[in-house]
Amino acid sequence: MTDRNTVLVVGDPPALFGAAFDAVLGDPTLWRASAAEAASRVGDGDEERVDCVVGAVPPEARATLVSDVRERAPGLPVILVVDPDEAEGGHEAFAAGATDYLAARGTDAEAEWLAHRVRAAVDAHRSDRERTRRIAQQYVVSDLGAFALSGPTYERLIEETVERLRAALDVAYIAVGRFRPSVGDVELVAVEGWPQSYVGGVSLGPGTHAERTLWADGALVSERVFLDERFDSSALEDSANIQSGLSVAIEGRDGPWGVITAHSATPGMFDETDGRFIENVATLVGAAIERQTLRSTLEEVFERIEEGVYGLDEQWRITSANPNAARLLGATPEDVVGRSVWTLFEDDYVRAQYERARYKREPATFEAVHAPTGAWYEHRVYPSRNGVSVYLTDVTERRERELELLRYEWMVETADDGVYALDDELRFVEVNRGFADLFGRSREELLGTAATDVIDEETAERIDELRRQSVDTGEAATVEFPLDRPDGSSVWIETRFSALFETDNDGERRFVGTVGISRDVSARRRRERLLTTLQEHTRSLTRVTDYDAAVELTLEACEDLFEPLSVDFFEYDPGERTLRPHPASDADPDELVVPGGNPCWRAFAEEKTVIVDSGTGRGRNLVAEAVGQYGVLSVEMDRDTVADESGTEVFRLLASTMSEILSVVEAEAALGDRDRRLESQNERLTKLNRINRTIREVTGAVVRAATGEEAAARACERLADARPYRFAWFCEVDAATGSPTPTTTSGVEDGYAHRLVEVLSTDPFPELVANTAESLVPAVVKNVVDAPGWEAHRRDALSYGFQSLAVVPAGEGRLLVVHGTDADAFDEEDGEMLAELGATLGSVIDRLGRSQAMLADRRTEVELAVTDERQSLLALARRTGESVRVTGVIPTSDGGYRTFVRTAADREAVEAALPAGTSLTELTDGDDDDHLYEMQLPDRASFEVLYAGGGRLREMTATEAACRVVVTLPESVNVRSVVDAFSAIHPETTLVSKRTVTNPIETEGAFRARLEDEWTERQKEAITAAHHGGFYEWPRLTTATTLADVFDISSPTFQYHLRAAERKLVRTAME
C-alpha cells in the first residue's frame, strides 16, 4: 500500500502550504474544497483517499465541518486553523471535535509546525486504521474457524469466505477457484463483486496469476497487473479496470485444491499483512475441505493469532481458547476449557458487558482490569447463535503510557513555577498557567508572541547570548532579570532553560527551540538584602556590654532594615505585670501595655510572632515579637515584606539576637551577686537540724542527692514509706498563668501518676493549688471521700487507698502534695511539720539547682569547618602547602588580636602568603624546622564573633582542605546566632558538631594536687627553694648560683629544673 499524503484544504487558510509545508511532508497532494463540498471529497472507497483535512472556516461553521467529515470518514484527522487573536480559538476547536488546532498568521515557521502536526495526525490515523483492519482480519479468521467447526456444507463455507474477505479487505472483487488437474486451469466456484454468471462459466488458464499461485510458496502480490510480466492476462483482469491483485493457494491433501483471489482498482492495494491474512483463511478453507486435518489446522491458526481468543457457550462455559488467551488469564488452554468464565472474571462490570452484548446481539468493546494478574485487558465481545466469541488484548502498557502522559501534563499545568517552550524563532508555542500568571498575561496572548516582546531589550540581549552558548554546549543556562508586568507591578524572575534539537534523516542535529522554567525570586532577593544588613548590625550588637546600648542599637537596626513609621521596645515590669516603652522607643513613655488583647502583650505572653494591620491606612502591618523574658520588639513594615515572610524572618532573628545579647549583659551583672547568694544558701541549710525524726529521715535522703530532681524523688519515696502517708508528689505552678504541672511522682502508683495532669485540672483541685501557691499557706482536705465538692476525686481515694491530702509550699513556684491514709493524718502537729518540711525541701531543691549550675562550668563546644579562602589562616595553609596551628590568641588594648601560629613554612613563604597589612614577628630561630610566629591579622571580625559573649578558642588549625575552629560558648549564648554571624564573615562555613561540656570548678587543694603530680621531686625542690629564698622578690634576695650551692649541684642544672617547674606551673594555670 502507498504512503501518500493527501491533504484536503477547506476554506481560506493563511499562506501555509508552500515550500516549508512540502519539505516536511515530502511533496504531498493538496486538494481544495469549500466547507459545503468537504464531506463529499472524503470516503473509504477504492479511489484515492484523503489522509487529513485542514480547515480554516468561521467559528460557527467548525462543528458542522467536523461532524460532516466524520460522518463520511470516521476517525479522519481534522486540524482547524484559528486566528491567534481569538481568545478562545483553541477551546472552540477542541469543543468542535477537532483532532488538533493551530493559531497561525501564515509564517514559514507556522507552516512547518502545521506540517509536523499533519504528519503526526496522519501517522496516528493510519496506525489506528491499520490496527483496526488487522484486528478485523483476525476476527474473520477466528469466526470462519468457529463457523467451519459448526459443520457447514462445502458450498456454504466458500460463500461465507468470499463475503467475509471482501468486507475485511475493503476491495471490490473476491473469487475462489478450484484447480482442475485434467485441463490445468482454475474454475471459479464462488465470487463476490464479480458477476455471479462467472461461477462455473469462467476459468483461469495456465500462465495466469491464479494458475501460477497454485505452485507458489505463499501469496503472490501484483501491484500493477497489466505491467506485471510474470503473468498472462485472464478473463477476470480483462473484464474490469483491475490495477492490483493478490492470490493464495488452497492446499489439499494431495496437492493444491484451488486458489483465493482478490483484486482492486487501486494500484498497490495489498501488502504482506493482507497476504498472511488470506493465507490463514486459505488454510482454514483447505482444512475444512479436508475434514480429517481440520482440528489440528485450526489450532495452528489459533496459535498464530496474536491476541487471546476464546469461545463461550450458552452457559458461559469456555469451549475453546488459544494459547495467548490462556496465557493472559494466567493458565493453560487445558485449565480454562470447560470452566465458567465467571471463575476467571469475578468483576461485575465484565459480566454486565458480556451479558449485554449477548442479549442485545450487539458487539461490545470495553477495557477492564483483570484482578488476578493486575493487567488491563481490552475485551471485544461478538455474540453468535451458539454463544459468544471474545478477543482479549493486553493494553496495560498503553494505559500506563496514557496515565504517565496525563500525570506529566497535570504536573506541568499545576506546577507553581512557570513552564514554557519557544520555537527556533523564539516565539512561545506552549506555556502553562503558572508562566502566564508570572508574566501577568493570558496564555492566548503569549502563544505565538516573540519572547523579546515581553522582556526589555537589555534582558533580551543577555538571554540571547546565553541561548547561543546553550546551543553550542548543550548545557542548561540560568539568568535572573527584572520584569515590568502589564498591570504596573514589578518582579524579579529566575529562568533556567535548555536548547532543543531534532535529528534529520542525514543524522544532523537541528535547533528547533528552547524549553525552560521560570520562577519569582523577588522574595529571595529581598531576603538576601535584609540578611546582609542584619549581619552588619549583629556584629555591632555582639560588642555591646550595656543594656540600654543594646536596645538602642537594635532599634537602629530596625530603622535601617524596614524603614518603619515607628519602632518600639516595650520592657516587661514583673512587679506591675505591664510592658513599658523603653526611652529610646518612638512610643509615648506613658503608653503602658497591660494584659489583654494588645498585639504586643499577646506576642510576649504567647511567645509567638503577632501580625496585625497597623491601622495607619498606609498598607503596613504591625509586627510584634517577644524578646525572651525582657519584653517585646514591635515595628511597622511594608505588607509585601510581611507577605513573603522575609521581613518577619529577619525580624525574628533580630529579636532573638537581642534576647541573647540582653541575657549575656544580665548574666555578667548577676556575677556580682554570686557571693551573697552562696552565703544566703548556707544559712538556709542550718535549718535542717531543727526538724523531727521524719524530717531527719527525709532530709538524710535528700542531702545525699546530687540534683534537685533526685532530692525531690528521694523525699517523695521517704514520705511514701512513712506512716500515716500513702504517697507524695511535687508540682510546679506557672507564674504567668497559675497552671500547675506535676514534676516528681516517685512512689506514686503508676495508674494515679499517669493521671496527675487530669487530677490537677479537676475541680476543686485547681482552686486549692492556686490559693496555696498565692498565699503560701498549707491547705488540708481531711476527708476526700466525704468532703463536699470532692466527689470527682472519691473514686481515686477509694481505688488508691488515701483519705486525706495536704498541699504545702515547697520552694519557689513549687508545691508538695502529700496523701494520707487517715482523716487525721495532717492534724495541727503534723501540719506544722509538713509546712517546715516543705520549706526545707524547697530550699534544698532550689539550692541544688543553683549549686549545680555554680559548681560546674557548663558550656557549649562548637566545631566549625571553614573553606572560604578569604580566611587568613586557610589562605596561608593553601599558599604555603603547610599546615597551620594557632597556639594562642591575646586581645590587645587597641581592639586587635595577637595570634601565635606554628607552621613548617619559612618566614619568606609566610610573608608572601599573608594579606597586606599583617604584622609578622618570628619568635624562633630561622633555621628551626618548626617556626613560631606572632602576627596581627587584619581580619579581626572572626575573632570578635568567637570571643563575643565569653567564647573561648580551644583549637584553630588549617590545612589545604579547610580551617578547623573549636570554640566553647557559655550556655546562655545562642549557638545559631554565633554560627550565623561567623558565616556572614566567611560564607563557606559548616557547623560540624555541637555538644555540651562541663568543666568542674577546681578548688585550691585540687589545683595544688594536680601541680604536685606534674612536678618531679627535683622540680618541686627547686621552685620551693626559689620561692622561700626570695628568688622571685624585687629586687632579688638570692641568685640561682646560691640556690644551686645549697643543693650541691651546678647552676645550669638547678636552672634546668627550675625552668621545667615554672613551665608546668604556667601551663597548668593557663589551661
SEKELO-990052 format. One record per residue (C-alpha): x, y, z. Coordinates in steps of 0.02 Angstrom, whole numbers, padded with zeros to 5 digits, always signed. Layout:
residues N
XYZ ...
end
This chain:
residues 1071
+00000+00000+00000 +00062+00176-00036 +00118+00303+00093 +00049+00454+00002 -00005+00607+00100 -00162+00683+00028 -00223+00839+00118 -00394+00916+00088 -00385+01104+00121 -00556+01177+00167 -00593+01363+00169 -00464+01501+00151 -00321+01474+00275 -00167+01588+00285 -00022+01557+00164 +00036+01397+00248 +00050+01274+00103 +00215+01318+00022 +00391+01252+00019 +00408+01241+00209 +00249+01134+00219 +00302+01021+00074 +00478+00996+00144 +00410+00912+00299 +00277+00803+00213 +00380+00758+00059 +00281+00839-00084 +00102+00797-00027 -00053+00800-00136 -00162+00952-00097 -00348+00958-00137 -00454+01110-00102 -00639+01120-00065 -00767+01233+00014 -00847+01189+00180 -01003+01128+00090 -00902+01014-00028 -00784+00942+00104 -00889+00793+00156 -00912+00734-00024 -00723+00731-00052 -00685+00605+00086 -00733+00422+00100 -00669+00246+00106 -00689+00185-00073 -00555+00115-00185 -00523+00288-00255 -00377+00389-00189 -00413+00427-00006 -00395+00592+00089 -00273+00571+00234 -00307+00733+00328 -00424+00884+00323 -00355+01058+00363 -00495+01183+00386 -00497+01371+00404 -00680+01414+00423 -00777+01537+00532 -00805+01482+00714 -00990+01449+00683 -00952+01326+00542 -00818+01223+00630 -00928+01099+00720 -01030+01067+00559 -00871+01038+00457 -00801+00912+00582 -00968+00823+00600 -00996+00808+00410 -00819+00742+00379 -00828+00616+00521 -00998+00554+00461 -00920+00503+00295 -00749+00454+00362 -00749+00413+00549 -00582+00444+00632 -00512+00550+00489 -00395+00685+00563 -00465+00862+00556 -00349+01007+00602 -00426+01180+00620 -00326+01340+00586 -00383+01483+00700 -00339+01666+00713 -00209+01700+00851 -00317+01846+00908 -00461+01730+00952 -00459+01721+01142 -00546+01551+01147 -00496+01485+00975 -00410+01330+01042 -00551+01286+01161 -00681+01306+01023 -00581+01195+00905 -00571+01053+01028 -00753+01080+01078 -00799+01057+00895 -00712+00888+00897 -00555+00934+00800 -00402+00821+00812 -00287+00972+00835 -00280+01159+00804 -00151+01291+00759 -00157+01478+00792 -00069+01547+00638 -00046+01704+00534 +00046+01624+00386 +00232+01622+00427 +00352+01485+00367 +00381+01427+00545 +00194+01407+00568 +00183+01312+00403 +00321+01196+00460 +00236+01172+00628 +00069+01135+00539 +00156+01005+00428 +00227+00919+00582 +00054+00913+00661 -00024+00846+00498 +00109+00712+00487 +00082+00660+00669 -00108+00655+00646 -00097+00556+00482 +00028+00432+00557 -00085+00405+00708 -00239+00386+00597 -00154+00263+00481 -00090+00163+00628 -00264+00156+00704 -00343+00112+00537 -00213-00021+00503 -00234-00091+00677 -00423-00092+00657 -00404-00177+00488 -00284-00307+00559 -00399-00342+00706 -00547-00359+00588 -00447-00484+00486 -00408-00583+00642 -00593-00583+00684 -00630-00653+00512 -00504-00794+00536 -00575-00835+00707 -00757-00825+00652 -00726-00929+00496 -00637-01057+00605 -00783-01063+00725 -00903-01071+00577 -00805-01214+00500 -00811-01309+00665 -01001-01293+00666 -01004-01411+00513 -01072-01307+00368 -01084-01376+00190 -00938-01352+00074 -01035-01227-00034 -01094-01126+00117 -00916-01115+00185 -00850-01049+00018 -00991-00919+00007 -00959-00860+00186 -00772-00848+00147 -00786-00733-00005 -00916-00624+00082 -00808-00600+00239 -00647-00575+00139 -00720-00435+00034 -00778-00342+00190 -00615-00368+00283 -00502-00315+00138 -00618-00174+00083 -00592-00216-00101 -00708-00235-00250 -00677-00414-00305 -00652-00582-00218 -00659-00754-00300 -00624-00936-00256 -00573-01055-00395 -00547-01243-00397 -00398-01321-00484 -00438-01444-00623 -00283-01550-00647 -00353-01633-00802 -00355-01472-00903 -00229-01373-00799 -00342-01222-00763 -00438-01146-00617 -00629-01143-00622 -00721-01009-00521 -00837-01084-00388 -00883-00928-00288 -00869-00739-00319 -00906-00576-00231 -00908-00416-00335 -00892-00511-00499 -01050-00560-00594 -01124-00721-00524 -01125-00788-00702 -00937-00810-00686 -00966-00956-00565 -00942-01112-00669 -00929-01009-00826 -00755-00932-00812 -00591-01024-00797 -00416-00956-00773 -00293-01045-00884 -00107-01088-00871 +00011-00940-00850 -00118-00829-00767 -00095-00751-00596 -00215-00876-00517 -00138-01030-00601 +00040-00980-00555 -00014-00959-00373 -00053-01146-00363 +00132-01183-00371 +00198-01032-00274 +00266-01037-00098 +00145-00918-00013 +00044-00770-00076 +00077-00689-00245 +00050-00500-00249 +00043-00394-00407 +00044-00206-00378 +00012-00166-00564 -00073-00313-00650 -00055-00251-00830 +00128-00208-00806 +00174-00372-00718 +00265-00479-00846 +00261-00633-00733 +00082-00675-00779 -00030-00690-00932 -00191-00591-00931 -00353-00680-00887 -00538-00657-00914 -00551-00576-00743 -00423-00441-00772 -00488-00407-00947 -00669-00384-00891 -00637-00237-00769 -00516-00096-00734 -00407-00202-00621 -00245-00124-00556 -00181-00238-00416 -00210-00417-00365 -00172-00546-00229 -00187-00735-00242 -00160-00876-00117 -00170-01063-00149 -00290-01176-00053 -00192-01332-00013 -00272-01504-00014 -00214-01672+00049 -00128-01723-00115 -00087-01553-00187 -00165-01383-00219 -00355-01386-00206 -00384-01213-00278 -00350-01028-00258 -00421-00871-00175 -00401-00709-00274 -00428-00526-00226 -00425-00380-00348 -00434-00191-00331 -00447-00042-00446 -00312+00045-00341 -00128+00011-00380 -00025-00062-00237 -00180-00101-00134 -00109-00256-00048 +00035-00283+00071 +00115-00427+00167 -00014-00417+00306 -00154-00447+00180 -00055-00593+00110 -00036-00676+00280 -00219-00645+00316 -00279-00733+00157 -00152-00871+00188 -00235-00903+00356 -00406-00903+00275 -00345-01019+00138 -00275-01136+00269 -00444-01138+00358 -00539-01172+00198 -00419-01309+00149 -00432-01385+00322 -00622-01377+00315 -00619-01466+00147 -00500-01596+00216 -00600-01639+00372 -00475-01756+00445 -00348-01617+00469 -00471-01482+00521 -00441-01482+00709 -00250-01477+00703 -00254-01342+00569 -00374-01235+00671 -00263-01250+00823 -00113-01194+00720 -00207-01044+00655 -00271-01001+00829 -00094-01007+00896 -00037-00886+00762 -00168-00757+00813 -00077-00626+00915 -00224-00590+01029 -00311-00701+01155 -00466-00784+01081 -00592-00895+01171 -00770-00952+01141 -00914-00966+01265 -01069-01075+01255 -01242-01025+01315 -01197-01073+01496 -01045-00957+01488 -00926-01105+01486 -00764-01087+01389 -00774-01205+01239 -00606-01160+01160 -00458-01048+01196 -00297-01013+01104 -00131-01014+01199 -00124-00824+01206 -00294-00818+01290 -00240-00946+01420 -00077-00851+01449 -00168-00687+01477 -00283-00775+01600 -00134-00849+01693 -00169-01031+01647 -00154-01160+01507 -00287-01199+01374 -00322-01365+01459 -00353-01274+01625 -00479-01149+01557 -00580-01252+01432 -00739-01312+01516 -00732-01185+01657 -00859-01048+01684 -00788-00882+01626 -00852-00804+01788 -00721-00902+01886 -00589-00805+01787 -00676-00635+01788 -00764-00601+01953 -00787-00417+01908 -00973-00369+01899 -00931-00242+01764 -00858-00376+01647 -01009-00488+01674 -01131-00347+01638 -01043-00305+01473 -01040-00488+01416 -01223-00513+01456 -01274-00352+01372 -01183-00400+01211 -01261-00572+01210 -01439-00522+01248 -01439-00371+01132 -01349-00468+00996 -01227-00324+00975 -01036-00325+00981 -00960-00239+01132 -00786-00169+01162 -00726-00114+01334 -00572-00113+01446 -00561-00184+01622 -00428-00235+01745 -00402-00422+01775 -00389-00436+01964 -00285-00598+01974 -00147-00532+01859 -00170-00345+01886 -00164-00317+01697 -00282-00210+01593 -00367-00304+01450 -00471-00243+01304 -00622-00359+01280 -00706-00369+01109 -00862-00473+01129 -00953-00544+00975 -01116-00638+01006 -01174-00780+00892 -01317-00903+00887 -01224-01030+00992 -01134-00920+01116 -01003-00782+01120 -00829-00757+01045 -00709-00648+01144 -00546-00567+01086 -00431-00516+01228 -00290-00389+01206 -00166-00336+01341 -00173-00145+01344 -00082-00122+01511 +00069-00040+01432 -00038+00081+01331 -00142+00129+01482 +00016+00156+01585 +00086+00267+01448 -00077+00365+01441 -00079+00382+01630 +00104+00436+01630 +00067+00565+01496 -00084+00626+01592 +00019+00641+01751 +00154+00737+01658 +00026+00856+01582 -00053+00887+01752 +00117+00910+01834 +00162+01042+01707 -00007+01127+01714 -00022+01128+01904 +00160+01173+01940 +00183+01336+02034 +00334+01376+01927 +00310+01440+01750 +00347+01314+01612 +00365+01370+01431 +00426+01316+01259 +00493+01426+01117 +00517+01383+00933 +00678+01417+00838 +00623+01599+00811 +00595+01623+00999 +00406+01628+00988 +00302+01549+01125 +00224+01384+01068 +00171+01323+01241 +00154+01398+01415 +00071+01334+01572 -00044+01432+01686 +00097+01470+01809 +00201+01554+01672 +00054+01659+01611 +00016+01716+01790 +00200+01754+01823 +00211+01867+01669 +00040+01945+01700 -00032+01892+01531 -00156+01764+01465 -00098+01604+01382 -00185+01654+01220 -00093+01820+01223 +00076+01735+01245 +00058+01595+01117 +00137+01648+00953 +00214+01803+01033 +00402+01830+01022 +00491+01816+01189 +00578+01981+01156 +00407+02067+01161 +00381+02029+01346 +00554+02074+01415 +00663+02229+01400 +00799+02248+01269 +00946+02227+01389 +00874+02066+01460 +00837+02002+01285 +01019+02027+01235 +01082+01934+01390 +00962+01788+01361 +01006+01780+01176 +01191+01765+01219 +01155+01627+01345 +01043+01540+01218 +01184+01536+01091 +01300+01464+01223 +01170+01332+01267 +01153+01285+01083 +01343+01269+01067 +01374+01172+01229 +01209+01081+01252 +01206+01136+01435 +01064+01224+01526 +01080+01411+01564 +01012+01515+01707 +00977+01702+01712 +00892+01824+01831 +00811+01984+01770 +00683+02115+01823 +00512+02113+01738 +00386+02254+01725 +00215+02173+01704 +00068+02249+01608 -00026+02291+01769 +00119+02402+01827 +00191+02281+01954 +00374+02227+01950 +00455+02061+01996 +00625+01978+01986 +00622+01818+01884 +00744+01674+01876 +00737+01572+01715 +00828+01409+01679 +00817+01346+01500 +00893+01219+01380 +00905+01208+01191 +00801+01077+01097 +00867+00984+00945 +00798+00858+00820 +00896+00741+00708 +00856+00742+00522 +00867+00597+00401 +01051+00632+00373 +01090+00618+00559 +01118+00806+00577 +01058+00895+00735 +00949+01045+00704 +00900+01178+00834 +00710+01183+00849 +00681+01289+01003 +00703+01301+01192 +00609+01244+01346 +00626+01323+01517 +00561+01351+01693 +00535+01523+01769 +00501+01571+01949 +00476+01729+02050 +00633+01763+02154 +00583+01935+02216 +00563+01872+02394 +00731+01784+02392 +00823+01940+02333 +00734+02046+02462 +00778+01919+02596 +00962+01919+02545 +00968+02108+02559 +00888+02103+02731 +01005+01965+02794 +01159+02060+02736 +01103+02215+02830 +01058+02108+02982 +01233+02032+02987 +01312+02205+02990 +01206+02257+03139 +01232+02090+03227 +01420+02121+03228 +01390+02286+03315 +01273+02207+03442 +01398+02073+03491 +01517+02207+03555 +01387+02289+03669 +01405+02268+03858 +01268+02389+03914 +01082+02353+03921 +01023+02522+03854 +01155+02522+03717 +01093+02351+03659 +00914+02415+03650 +00964+02572+03555 +01069+02477+03428 +00926+02355+03399 +00804+02497+03366 +00929+02575+03245 +00941+02408+03155 +00751+02404+03136 +00755+02579+03061 +00888+02526+02936 +00805+02360+02890 +00621+02404+02874 +00609+02594+02859 +00462+02588+02982 +00341+02725+03032 +00381+02678+03211 +00489+02554+03305 +00473+02516+03491 +00541+02405+03628 +00423+02375+03774 +00511+02318+03933 +00422+02195+04046 +00394+02254+04225 +00362+02094+04326 +00308+02194+04478 +00167+02283+04389 +00144+02148+04255 +00148+02279+04118 +00251+02320+03964 +00328+02495+03970 +00409+02584+03820 +00598+02599+03829 +00656+02781+03824 +00733+02753+03652 +00567+02696+03578 +00453+02802+03469 +00302+02765+03581 +00236+02884+03713 +00330+02848+03878 +00162+02838+03969 +00090+02711+03846 +00083+02556+03957 +00032+02386+03885 -00071+02285+04009 -00125+02102+03998 -00261+02077+03867 -00281+02076+03680 -00149+02204+03637 -00036+02131+03499 +00120+02167+03599 +00053+02081+03754 -00005+01930+03651 +00169+01915+03573 +00251+01922+03746 +00130+01806+03837 +00115+01675+03699 +00297+01690+03640 +00248+01700+03458 +00251+01823+03315 +00093+01930+03307 +00050+02021+03145 -00097+02142+03133 -00146+02288+03024 -00056+02444+03084 -00214+02549+03068 -00121+02689+02981 -00205+02661+02813 -00036+02657+02725 -00030+02472+02679 +00080+02421+02827 +00073+02289+02963 +00120+02298+03146 +00234+02151+03187 +00272+02110+03370 +00399+01981+03432 +00443+01927+03609 +00622+01963+03664 +00640+01821+03789 +00590+01873+03964 +00641+02053+03934 +00495+02121+03834 +00429+02144+03657 +00503+02221+03500 +00373+02295+03381 +00390+02377+03211 +00281+02432+03066 +00337+02358+02899 +00275+02350+02720 +00144+02217+02688 +00240+02145+02540 +00388+02113+02655 +00272+02025+02778 +00184+01926+02642 +00341+01838+02577 +00398+01806+02758 +00571+01877+02726 +00540+02029+02835 +00461+01931+02977 +00600+01801+02973 +00736+01934+02984 +00636+02022+03119 +00628+01862+03222 +00816+01837+03201 +00847+02015+03261 +00734+01991+03412 +00820+01826+03453 +00992+01908+03441 +00933+02049+03553 +00872+01922+03681 +01040+01833+03680 +01136+01996+03700 +01024+02053+03844 +01044+01884+03930 +01234+01899+03917 +01227+02076+03990 +01113+02016+04129 +01223+01865+04167 +01377+01974+04185 +01283+02089+04305 +01223+01940+04406 +01400+01878+04440 +01422+02017+04569 +01282+01944+04674 +01353+01768+04673 +01443+01776+04841 +01289+01847+04929 +01178+01709+04861 +01301+01575+04918 +01304+01647+05093 +01114+01650+05099 +01103+01470+05043 +01224+01412+05178 +01117+01496+05311 +00962+01407+05249 +01048+01237+05262 +01067+01256+05451 +00879+01243+05471 +00888+01055+05434 +00948+01024+05615 +00779+01076+05689 +00661+00952+05608 +00590+00795+05691 +00629+00613+05655 +00527+00604+05496 +00607+00764+05434 +00779+00692+05478 +00744+00535+05378 +00684+00634+05229 +00824+00758+05243 +00952+00619+05265 +00900+00551+05097 +00887+00722+05016 +01056+00790+05068 +01141+00644+04979 +01056+00692+04815 +01162+00769+04679 +01021+00861+04591 +00857+00944+04634 +00762+00810+04540 +00847+00672+04640 +00811+00764+04802 +00627+00780+04760 +00618+00596+04711 +00702+00539+04874 +00588+00650+04977 +00433+00576+04894 +00498+00398+04918 +00535+00426+05105 +00365+00507+05136 +00279+00363+05046 +00367+00241+05164 +00320+00339+05320 +00156+00317+05411 +00024+00383+05402 +00062+00439+05222 +00008+00346+05064 +00117+00437+04937 +00181+00612+04892 +00224+00710+04735 +00280+00883+04679 +00204+01005+04555 +00263+01172+04488 +00149+01322+04462 +00174+01436+04311 +00198+01613+04374 +00109+01690+04225 -00041+01575+04204 -00054+01496+04376 -00073+01323+04296 +00009+01178+04391 +00115+01041+04311 +00163+00878+04401 +00353+00856+04406 +00410+00722+04529 +00297+00570+04557 +00417+00442+04633 +00323+00323+04747 +00154+00361+04670 +00062+00211+04597 +00075+00209+04407 -00111+00219+04374 -00129+00378+04479 +00038+00451+04423 -00015+00442+04241 -00175+00537+04282 -00099+00679+04384 -00120+00806+04243 -00305+00762+04236 -00317+00763+04427 -00241+00939+04437 -00370+01004+04312 -00521+00926+04400 -00614+01040+04522 -00586+01086+04659 -00401+01041+04644 -00355+01192+04533 -00427+01316+04659 -00342+01229+04805 -00173+01233+04717 -00193+01414+04659 -00239+01475+04834 -00092+01384+04913 +00029+01448+04782 -00033+01626+04806 -00048+01629+04996 +00099+01511+05033 -00010+01439+05173 -00027+01249+05180 -00201+01180+05139 -00277+01016+05203 -00426+00912+05145 -00462+00798+05292 -00582+00677+05208 -00578+00669+05017 -00712+00532+05015 -00845+00634+05104 -00789+00815+05083 -00918+00923+04987 -00860+00965+04811 -00732+00824+04806 -00850+00693+04733 -00747+00686+04571 -00596+00626+04672 -00691+00500+04781 -00657+00355+04661 -00470+00390+04659 -00466+00398+04850 -00551+00228+04865 -00450+00149+04724 -00279+00206+04782 -00306+00198+04971 -00296+00378+05030 -00421+00476+05133 -00343+00647+05159 -00219+00759+05071 -00113+00913+05106 -00041+01043+04987 +00117+01126+05056 +00225+01264+04979 +00395+01188+04937 +00504+01322+04867 +00485+01449+04730 +00339+01405+04617 +00333+01227+04686 +00206+01133+04793 +00220+00969+04888 +00061+00863+04887 +00051+00725+05019 -00089+00595+05028 -00133+00521+05198 -00214+00355+05240 -00312+00428+05388 -00427+00577+05407 -00315+00648+05546 -00151+00620+05453 -00125+00807+05445 -00176+00868+05617 -00101+01026+05687 +00065+00949+05738 +00090+00854+05576 +00031+01004+05477 +00166+01114+05556 +00294+00979+05524 +00243+00967+05341 +00247+01157+05323 +00426+01159+05392 +00471+01007+05285 +00401+01090+05129 +00503+01246+05160 +00658+01143+05194 +00636+01034+05040 +00604+01187+04933 +00763+01265+04999 +00864+01108+04967 +00796+01079+04792 +00820+01261+04746 +00995+01261+04816 +01041+01104+04723 +00977+01177+04560 +01080+01335+04583 +01231+01247+04656 +01234+01125+04512 +01248+01270+04392 +01382+01354+04501 +01490+01202+04536 +01511+01163+04354 +01554+01275+04210 +01430+01210+04079 +01475+01270+03906 +01434+01226+03727 +01578+01164+03623 +01557+01207+03437 +01664+01142+03295 +01663+01237+03129 +01743+01195+02961 +01787+01346+02852 +01828+01328+02666 +01819+01513+02625 +01993+01561+02558 +01968+01738+02622 +02001+01665+02795 +02183+01713+02825 +02245+01550+02905 +02163+01442+02770 +02241+01552+02635 +02411+01536+02724 +02397+01344+02726 +02345+01334+02544 +02476+01455+02479 +02622+01380+02576 +02564+01198+02565 +02598+01178+02753 +02475+01152+02896 +02449+01296+03017 +02408+01287+03204 +02359+01430+03319 +02442+01408+03490 +02364+01561+03570 +02269+01724+03545 +02291+01881+03652 +02170+02029+03634 +02261+02197+03629 +02209+02363+03703 +02177+02439+03531 +02045+02307+03488 +02162+02194+03389 +02220+02016+03422 +02397+01948+03435 +02394+01774+03360 +02532+01646+03393 +02548+01525+03248 +02656+01370+03219 +02695+01307+03042 +02836+01223+02946 +02834+01364+02815 +02983+01483+02823 +02964+01670+02851 +02981+01716+02668 +02839+01599+02616 +02729+01657+02760 +02754+01842+02719 +02708+01809+02537 +02551+01713+02584 +02481+01835+02714 +02367+01979+02663 +02432+02157+02658 +02432+02246+02824 +02481+02093+02927 +02609+02123+03066 +02729+01973+03075 +02866+01929+03200 +02961+01763+03206 +02992+01702+03383 +03101+01551+03339 +03271+01532+03260 +03255+01545+03071 +03343+01377+03049 +03214+01281+03152 +03103+01160+03055 +02951+01212+03157 +02927+01401+03158 +02829+01503+03286 +02763+01672+03229 +02671+01812+03316 +02557+01902+03194 +02417+02030+03198 +02294+01986+03058 +02187+02122+02977 +02027+02018+02981 +01980+02044+03164 +01794+02011+03138 +01804+01822+03153 +01894+01834+03322 +01768+01964+03380 +01625+01845+03343 +01710+01699+03431 +01757+01799+03588 +01591+01894+03600 +01486+01839+03748 +01627+01743+03836 +01684+01624+03697 +01847+01528+03720 +01950+01472+03572 +02004+01292+03603 +02081+01248+03436 +02112+01329+03267 +02206+01229+03135 +02213+01248+02947 +02261+01128+02809 +02241+01147+02622 +02068+01067+02637 +01990+01175+02773 +02015+01277+02931 +01952+01188+03088 +01890+01300+03228 +01838+01233+03400 +01765+01360+03523 +01668+01344+03685 +01524+01462+03723 +01427+01495+03883 +01261+01403+03889 +01171+01570+03886 +01241+01613+03714 +01135+01561+03565 +01246+01448+03459 +01149+01481+03300 +01174+01669+03313 +01363+01644+03332 +01370+01522+03185 +01265+01638+03078 +01375+01787+03123 +01533+01688+03084 +01454+01629+02919 +01416+01808+02873 +01605+01843+02879 +01656+01679+02798 +01505+01614+02698 +01582+01444+02663 +01569+01390+02845 +01492+01225+02903 +01436+01179+03079 +01522+01009+03105 +01467+00970+03283 +01393+01044+03442 +01399+00968+03616 +01383+01022+03796 +01540+01007+03903 +01557+01028+04092 +01715+01092+04173 +01707+01074+04364 +01769+01224+04461 +01935+01171+04536 +01972+01204+04718 +02139+01268+04780 +02181+01098+04853 +02139+01008+04691 +02247+01131+04595 +02394+01101+04714 +02373+00912+04698 +02373+00922+04510 +02533+01027+04513 +02621+00903+04627 +02576+00763+04507 +02655+00863+04366 +02818+00908+04458 +02962+00789+04486 +03044+00790+04658 +03191+00893+04590 +03074+01019+04507 +02971+01038+04666 +03127+01064+04773 +03195+01193+04651 +03038+01302+04638 +03002+01288+04825 +03179+01344+04869 +03167+01487+04744 +03003+01545+04820 +03060+01539+05002 +03235+01602+04961 +03169+01767+04886 +03218+01725+04707 +03054+01799+04645 +03061+01958+04753 +03106+02126+04678 +03246+02159+04692 +03300+01978+04707 +03362+01921+04878 +03462+01775+04806 +03532+01705+04643 +03518+01540+04551 +03702+01506+04588 +03674+01525+04776 +03524+01409+04773 +03622+01283+04668 +03757+01279+04801 +03626+01236+04932 +03581+01079+04833 +03763+01046+04791 +03728+01047+04603 +03787+01158+04460 +03696+01319+04421 +03641+01260+04243 +03569+01100+04318 +03473+01198+04451 +03405+01320+04319 +03354+01174+04209 +03244+01101+04348 +03179+01272+04396 +03129+01315+04217 +03040+01147+04198 +02940+01177+04357 +02896+01355+04305 +02840+01295+04131 +02723+01165+04207 +02653+01292+04331 +02613+01417+04193 +02538+01284+04079 +02426+01216+04218 +02367+01390+04267 +02329+01441+04087 +02228+01287+04039 
end
